[in-house]
Amino acid sequence: MQRYDPAAYGDRLAAEYDVLYPADGLETDATIDFIADLARCRPDRSVLELGIGTGRLAIALHRRGLVVAGIDASANMIAELRRKAPDAQIEIAIGDYVTTRIPGSFSVVALVFNNVLDSRGLPAQLALFENAARHLAPGGCFVIEAFVLHDDARDGSWSVLPRYVGADHVELQMARFDIETSTLERTLVHLRPGGSEFVTVRDVYSSPGELDVMAHVNGMKRIARYSDWSRAPFTARSTRHISVYQRD
């Protein structure tokens, strides 16, 4: 079996990441508002982002006067963040966000864009909650964003779904779920005037309820769940969830 490399995805895509995943297609402003509101109502006014990447959220949060730190395995991603905001005082540790530690405690720990569904499965996902709890100040919040897999996507067949449609960029997702291993294989096809880009992603799916259990065993309780960053109610038809867990 090929050894897992937590930096591989970011190192491959760092130079093009912001083009492939434009901020305007990811509810970026609403995400920043949501996380900033949580951090501002706590004494330390601080945010740690697991998987800080190229700084889509972190740079804006820093500019709003919050203390911001991050962990990411990809040095190439961090280089892009530093290039975009060379003067930003953002502490960053390069390493696997499942285990890497940054000194101190934080008001909010954030893990967005499905990254909680780590491809290494249950042990890594439990470790993510453990690492988040280690970094949280008492009463601090762990915020995650992940998709919801509905029953019609569990039959083992391939599905094709447009994920982003813009004037000069279309992203199609081809996905297949293996119910035995809870693995979702995805090939993301980016179509642009200059050509196409194929990105392969593997997620090990955990339902919102399973994530609640992981939080519970790590000393956190769920205090909110929404279907988007604008706080729309979470329902049976929601295609993703924003879940907020609070440390005891």
FILUMVO-607790 format. One record per residue (C-alpha): residue number from 0; residue in one letter; x, y, z. Coordinates in nm, 4 decimals. Example, Ala and Ser with C-alpha at 12.3 -4.5 7.8 and 13.67 -1.06 7.14 Angstrom:
ATOM 0 a 1.2300 -0.4500 0.7800
ATOM 1 s 1.3670 -0.1060 0.7140
REM end
This chain:
ATOM 0 m 0.0000 0.0000 0.0000
ATOM 1 q 0.1302 0.3447 -0.0901
ATOM 2 r 0.2301 0.5484 0.2136
ATOM 3 y -0.0040 0.8375 0.2909
ATOM 4 d 0.1527 1.1787 0.2363
ATOM 5 p -0.0506 1.4623 0.3964
ATOM 6 a 0.1387 1.7208 0.1906
ATOM 7 a 0.0828 1.5612 -0.1520
ATOM 8 y -0.2518 1.7224 -0.2380
ATOM 9 g -0.1439 2.0733 -0.1399
ATOM 10 d 0.1998 2.0499 -0.2951
ATOM 11 r 0.0477 1.9447 -0.6264
ATOM 12 l -0.2224 2.2121 -0.6405
ATOM 13 a -0.0761 2.5072 -0.4490
ATOM 14 a 0.0069 2.7232 -0.7513
ATOM 15 e -0.3409 2.6783 -0.9002
ATOM 16 y -0.5517 2.6253 -0.5897
ATOM 17 d -0.7074 2.9722 -0.5769
ATOM 18 v -0.7970 2.9475 -0.9456
ATOM 19 l -0.9466 2.5993 -0.9171
ATOM 20 y -1.1416 2.6947 -0.6026
ATOM 21 p -1.2315 3.0636 -0.6394
ATOM 22 a -1.3396 3.2339 -0.3179
ATOM 23 d -1.6668 3.3570 -0.4656
ATOM 24 g -1.7869 3.0005 -0.5129
ATOM 25 l -1.7228 2.8944 -0.1541
ATOM 26 e -1.9331 3.1317 0.0590
ATOM 27 t -1.6070 3.2876 0.1709
ATOM 28 d -1.7483 3.6129 0.3117
ATOM 29 a -2.0155 3.4296 0.5101
ATOM 30 t -1.7561 3.1808 0.6393
ATOM 31 i -1.5307 3.4602 0.7609
ATOM 32 d -1.8243 3.6395 0.9270
ATOM 33 f -1.9310 3.3181 1.1019
ATOM 34 i -1.5865 3.2319 1.2397
ATOM 35 a -1.5089 3.5925 1.3341
ATOM 36 d -1.8367 3.6243 1.5262
ATOM 37 l -1.7527 3.3129 1.7294
ATOM 38 a -1.4001 3.4326 1.8053
ATOM 39 r -1.4958 3.7894 1.8978
ATOM 40 c -1.7331 3.6821 2.1730
ATOM 41 r -1.4538 3.4957 2.3530
ATOM 42 p -1.1719 3.6573 2.5538
ATOM 43 d -0.8743 3.5513 2.3421
ATOM 44 r -1.0321 3.6538 2.0071
ATOM 45 s -0.8177 3.3910 1.8359
ATOM 46 v -0.8563 3.1349 1.5573
ATOM 47 l -0.6559 2.8270 1.4663
ATOM 48 e -0.7277 2.6860 1.1207
ATOM 49 l -0.6419 2.3222 1.0570
ATOM 50 g -0.5523 2.3041 0.6891
ATOM 51 i -0.4859 2.6772 0.6531
ATOM 52 g -0.3821 2.6323 0.2891
ATOM 53 t -0.3321 2.9469 0.0847
ATOM 54 g -0.5054 3.1637 0.3445
ATOM 55 r -0.8498 3.2090 0.1905
ATOM 56 l -0.9957 3.2518 0.5402
ATOM 57 a -0.6934 3.3205 0.7577
ATOM 58 i -0.5735 3.6387 0.5869
ATOM 59 a -0.9159 3.8035 0.6098
ATOM 60 l -0.9607 3.6945 0.9721
ATOM 61 h -0.6212 3.8432 1.0576
ATOM 62 r -0.7177 4.1701 0.8882
ATOM 63 r -1.0250 4.1857 1.1118
ATOM 64 g -0.8001 4.2098 1.4142
ATOM 65 l -0.8117 3.8497 1.5315
ATOM 66 v -0.5118 3.6450 1.6427
ATOM 67 v -0.4774 3.3792 1.3711
ATOM 68 a -0.2633 3.0681 1.3475
ATOM 69 g -0.2659 2.7639 1.1234
ATOM 70 i -0.1392 2.4146 1.0566
ATOM 71 d -0.0821 2.2678 0.7113
ATOM 72 a 0.1319 1.9856 0.5780
ATOM 73 s 0.2078 2.1553 0.2466
ATOM 74 a 0.4993 2.3986 0.2415
ATOM 75 n 0.3905 2.5011 -0.1095
ATOM 76 m 0.0469 2.6065 0.0165
ATOM 77 i 0.2051 2.8091 0.2966
ATOM 78 a 0.4387 2.9751 0.0467
ATOM 79 e 0.1335 3.0920 -0.1497
ATOM 80 l -0.0220 3.2337 0.1695
ATOM 81 r 0.2991 3.4221 0.2537
ATOM 82 r 0.3202 3.5522 -0.1021
ATOM 83 k -0.0328 3.6960 -0.0800
ATOM 84 a 0.0132 3.8482 0.2661
ATOM 85 p 0.3864 3.8813 0.3397
ATOM 86 d 0.3367 4.1109 0.6386
ATOM 87 a 0.0566 3.9179 0.8084
ATOM 88 q 0.1496 3.8051 1.1593
ATOM 89 i 0.0088 3.4541 1.1278
ATOM 90 e 0.1876 3.1747 1.3128
ATOM 91 i 0.1978 2.8598 1.1012
ATOM 92 a 0.3246 2.5119 1.1768
ATOM 93 i 0.4037 2.2858 0.8815
ATOM 94 g 0.2908 1.9323 0.9591
ATOM 95 d 0.0037 1.6862 0.9642
ATOM 96 y -0.2906 1.8647 1.1266
ATOM 97 v -0.3996 1.5376 1.2850
ATOM 98 t -0.1030 1.5483 1.5244
ATOM 99 t 0.0856 1.8784 1.4914
ATOM 100 r 0.0646 2.1150 1.7868
ATOM 101 i 0.0924 2.4944 1.8076
ATOM 102 p 0.1644 2.6398 2.1540
ATOM 103 g -0.1187 2.8141 2.3356
ATOM 104 s -0.4954 2.7866 2.3244
ATOM 105 f -0.7539 2.9376 2.0927
ATOM 106 s -1.1105 3.0671 2.0975
ATOM 107 v -1.1993 2.8840 1.7759
ATOM 108 v -1.0491 2.5927 1.5863
ATOM 109 a -1.1798 2.5670 1.2283
ATOM 110 l -1.1641 2.2758 0.9830
ATOM 111 v -1.3533 2.3476 0.6601
ATOM 112 f -1.4163 2.2119 0.3113
ATOM 113 n -1.4683 1.8429 0.4058
ATOM 114 n -1.1212 1.8014 0.5569
ATOM 115 v -1.2635 1.6320 0.8665
ATOM 116 l -1.3462 1.3334 0.6411
ATOM 117 d -0.9813 1.2332 0.6403
ATOM 118 s -0.9012 0.9531 0.3977
ATOM 119 r -0.7185 0.7597 0.6719
ATOM 120 g -1.0559 0.6893 0.8282
ATOM 121 l -1.1823 0.6663 1.1839
ATOM 122 p -0.8472 0.6735 1.3707
ATOM 123 a -0.7415 0.9950 1.1960
ATOM 124 q -1.0850 1.1540 1.2307
ATOM 125 l -1.0903 1.0825 1.6040
ATOM 126 a -0.7384 1.2237 1.6283
ATOM 127 l -0.8539 1.5411 1.4540
ATOM 128 f -1.1141 1.5992 1.7242
ATOM 129 e -0.8540 1.5224 1.9904
ATOM 130 n -0.6092 1.7712 1.8393
ATOM 131 a -0.8787 2.0365 1.8121
ATOM 132 a -0.9740 1.9877 2.1779
ATOM 133 r -0.6077 2.0191 2.2835
ATOM 134 h -0.5903 2.3593 2.1152
ATOM 135 l -0.9175 2.5004 2.2511
ATOM 136 a -0.9461 2.7261 2.5525
ATOM 137 p -1.2256 2.6258 2.7946
ATOM 138 g -1.5548 2.7210 2.6323
ATOM 139 g -1.3876 2.7481 2.2905
ATOM 140 c -1.5496 2.6124 1.9744
ATOM 141 f -1.4487 2.3628 1.7081
ATOM 142 v -1.6183 2.4439 1.3755
ATOM 143 i -1.6301 2.1968 1.0877
ATOM 144 e -1.7802 2.1991 0.7389
ATOM 145 a -1.8580 1.8738 0.5573
ATOM 146 f -2.0943 1.7331 0.2962
ATOM 147 v -2.3945 1.5140 0.3764
ATOM 148 l -2.4179 1.1888 0.1829
ATOM 149 h -2.7792 1.0991 0.1117
ATOM 150 d -2.9234 0.7526 0.0521
ATOM 151 d -2.9462 0.7899 -0.3252
ATOM 152 a -2.5666 0.8304 -0.3404
ATOM 153 r -2.4948 0.5038 -0.1572
ATOM 154 d -2.5774 0.2477 -0.4283
ATOM 155 g -2.2201 0.2126 -0.5554
ATOM 156 s -2.2760 0.3664 -0.8979
ATOM 157 w -2.0949 0.6667 -1.0408
ATOM 158 s -2.2681 1.0027 -1.0262
ATOM 159 v -2.1836 1.3231 -1.2129
ATOM 160 l -2.2558 1.6585 -1.0511
ATOM 161 p -2.1629 2.0182 -1.1439
ATOM 162 r -1.9893 2.1685 -0.8376
ATOM 163 y -1.9044 2.5105 -0.9792
ATOM 164 v -2.0202 2.6881 -1.2937
ATOM 165 g -1.8634 3.0188 -1.3933
ATOM 166 a -1.8124 3.2147 -1.7128
ATOM 167 d -1.4692 3.0615 -1.7756
ATOM 168 h -1.4530 2.7748 -1.5269
ATOM 169 v -1.6709 2.4675 -1.4770
ATOM 170 e -1.6029 2.1953 -1.2222
ATOM 171 l -1.7675 1.8544 -1.2566
ATOM 172 q -1.7562 1.5936 -0.9812
ATOM 173 m -1.7630 1.2217 -1.0620
ATOM 174 a -1.8205 1.0269 -0.7407
ATOM 175 r -1.8757 0.6698 -0.6247
ATOM 176 f -1.9405 0.5469 -0.2693
ATOM 177 d -1.8255 0.2118 -0.1304
ATOM 178 i -2.0646 0.1246 0.1502
ATOM 179 e -1.8358 -0.1470 0.2909
ATOM 180 t -1.5448 0.0912 0.3580
ATOM 181 s -1.7443 0.4187 0.3789
ATOM 182 t -1.5081 0.5529 0.1136
ATOM 183 l -1.6160 0.8148 -0.1389
ATOM 184 e -1.3953 0.8243 -0.4469
ATOM 185 r -1.4139 1.1529 -0.6334
ATOM 186 t -1.2601 1.2793 -0.9544
ATOM 187 l -1.2970 1.6543 -0.9925
ATOM 188 v -1.2733 1.7747 -1.3516
ATOM 189 h -1.1955 2.1454 -1.3954
ATOM 190 l -1.2751 2.2768 -1.7436
ATOM 191 r -1.1248 2.6118 -1.8429
ATOM 192 p -1.0454 2.7877 -2.1712
ATOM 193 g -0.6784 2.6912 -2.1368
ATOM 194 g -0.7485 2.3238 -2.0845
ATOM 195 s -0.8634 2.0767 -1.8201
ATOM 196 e -0.7370 1.9666 -1.4797
ATOM 197 f -0.8191 1.6364 -1.3061
ATOM 198 v -0.8014 1.6112 -0.9276
ATOM 199 t -0.8571 1.2838 -0.7437
ATOM 200 v -0.9912 1.2977 -0.3875
ATOM 201 r -1.0666 1.0150 -0.1443
ATOM 202 d -1.2850 1.0755 0.1609
ATOM 203 v -1.3866 0.8348 0.4341
ATOM 204 y -1.7385 0.9437 0.5127
ATOM 205 s -1.8708 1.0025 0.8629
ATOM 206 s -2.2257 1.1230 0.9116
ATOM 207 p -2.3097 1.4297 1.1212
ATOM 208 g -2.4223 1.1988 1.4027
ATOM 209 e -2.0954 1.0045 1.3943
ATOM 210 l -1.9014 1.3294 1.4165
ATOM 211 d -2.1121 1.4216 1.7203
ATOM 212 v -1.9926 1.1023 1.8908
ATOM 213 m -1.6298 1.1838 1.8093
ATOM 214 a -1.6771 1.5254 1.9677
ATOM 215 h -1.8400 1.3735 2.2769
ATOM 216 v -1.5550 1.1328 2.3471
ATOM 217 n -1.3126 1.4266 2.3233
ATOM 218 g -1.4920 1.6425 2.5785
ATOM 219 m -1.6972 1.8560 2.3401
ATOM 220 k -2.0693 1.8958 2.2829
ATOM 221 r -2.2536 2.0158 1.9768
ATOM 222 i -2.4124 2.3563 2.0287
ATOM 223 a -2.5241 2.4348 1.6718
ATOM 224 r -2.5649 2.2853 1.3257
ATOM 225 y -2.6571 2.4687 1.0056
ATOM 226 s -2.6813 2.3862 0.6374
ATOM 227 d -2.4601 2.6772 0.5301
ATOM 228 w -2.2413 2.9540 0.6668
ATOM 229 s -2.5329 3.1987 0.6648
ATOM 230 r -2.6933 2.9849 0.9379
ATOM 231 a -2.9776 2.8385 0.7312
ATOM 232 p -3.1502 2.5594 0.9282
ATOM 233 f -3.0137 2.2075 0.8916
ATOM 234 t -3.2814 1.9773 0.7472
ATOM 235 a -3.3233 1.6350 0.5894
ATOM 236 r -3.2596 1.7984 0.2501
ATOM 237 s -2.9321 1.9684 0.3477
ATOM 238 t -2.6381 1.8708 0.1291
ATOM 239 r -2.3750 1.9795 0.3812
ATOM 240 h -2.3488 2.0874 0.7417
ATOM 241 i -2.1697 2.3469 0.9478
ATOM 242 s -2.1342 2.1997 1.2967
ATOM 243 v -2.0151 2.3846 1.6065
ATOM 244 y -1.8786 2.1936 1.9055
ATOM 245 q -1.7885 2.3542 2.2363
ATOM 246 r -1.5198 2.2341 2.4718
ATOM 247 d -1.6307 2.1815 2.8321
REM end
